[in-house]
Amino acid sequence: MRETNWPTRVTRSRDWANSECGAGALAGARCAMTKTFFIETWGCQMNDLDSQRLSGTLKLRGFERVDSETEADLILLNTCSIREKSEHKVFSRLGALREEKWRGAKIGVCGCVAQQEGERILERAPWVDFVMGPGNVGHLDEILEGQRKVVVDFPEDRRYDFITIDRPSLTKAQVTIMEGCNKNCTFCIVPTTRGREVSRPFDDVIAEVRSAADSGRVEIELLGQTVNAYRCPASGRDFGTLLRAVAEVPRVLRLRFMTSHPAEVNDSMIAAMRDHSNVSRYLHLPVQSGSSAVLRRMKRLYTREKYLETMLRIRAAIPEIHFSTDFIVGFPGESEEDFQQSLSLIEEVRYGSLFAFKYSPRPGTPALKIGAPVDDAVASERLTRLFELHERIKRERLESYRGRVLPVLYEGPSKHDATMLAGRTDDNYVVNFAGDASTPLGSMLGVRIDHAQHHTLRGEVVA
Ligand code: SAM
């Protein structure tokens, strides 16, 4: 395990000194000198959290966040390169942003496309001011000062300053516990774009969770590309030990984590989940394929049988557990028979939610040289069939909630009906419900479900 200096920096006073209009910006009044920024975010939860960190750093420098690029002095694209499509979108977006350059806006490309493409972004879009990979989110200050234009290393000093995170939710906080990935699945670009696995010190994670819970964020989501491979660099404490400690932080009502790798599930993790009822009984366990032959070519480090055995072990300890997952269809060499095994796995496990993608070739990954490509039309048709099957299973699950009272974490007014409140079930479904609007945000309520809509539930508070 590599030891990384991952200090917690508190830069408030120095950054305020850099603010051009000081406390005026804090009060929300935009003075003539206030600089503005706009962030557009693609991709996974890690990118969302990186944007919250970038936003927090900028606000401490006196910048004010705006909702449109046309009003912004600084435009940041926080990009994703997990599939080719997302990468193309970034370049077409950069083309459109060229106009903003004429009026003097600065443009920065951050995230995984920045890491993957580096200098090439400046060659294709010379109007970009800087390119900054995910390892350098904590170094935005120096980059804004213009010291470096292309910053795509993975510095030993990761600078993780949780005090500055600009969290959009009043009830939920995402907390990074590790970055990078050592698994090297043959289809995946993450080890290139996010580097080798680095875990944060145990005590730093607990300090951040305490601070978030003290500010009313009663739902905590621990984040990492392979979150359950966590190991404290100083003490060697594992993910299960961390999970227990976080679950015991006062006021943490719901604890989620993302993304677990099936091969890293162990007894310590299962026991920590079993012993703490505030740990969500809804586990995201990406399988990618139901065929052991495909899993071997993907280098997923488990077979279909081993994956199911892992689920059984979890279920034996926590009978009420249920699962969500990711699938890739059309991986090179995937036969109709292999695909049928993905369908049969979905029937067997009955996932509550499922994310599925057509295989997308990624630069430099070993899958480029493995097996015959699957025809695009065949892959599209398989994806449709897979979604149709899961739609039916999900529908049955939502219907089965009718008449039941579910614990719902109250998050605020409903987005679709101002007379209703909204929150989420343990398995992450949105529930719109009738209730008392003076209920404190973050309360755990008993909601009787009376209606299952296409993707959401409706009900009424009973407890
Ligand atoms: N680290 C997690 C893991 O390995 O289980 C997943 C991280 S990735 C951001 C999210 C999902 O994107 C993966 O689970 C996979 O289903 C999908 N994905 C990754 N690479 C892909 C590729 N080359 N083509 C299509 N989908 C891909």
Boltz pocket constraint, residues with backbone or C-beta under 6 A from the ligand:
constraints:
  - pocket:
      binder: B
      contacts: [[A, 44], [A, 82], [A, 83], [A, 181], [A, 185], [A, 187], [A, 188], [A, 189], [A, 190], [A, 224], [A, 225], [A, 226], [A, 259], [A, 260], [A, 261], [A, 286], [A, 288], [A, 326], [A, 327], [A, 328], [A, 355], [A, 357], [A, 358], [A, 359], [A, 360], [A, 361], [A, 362]]
      max_distance: 6.0
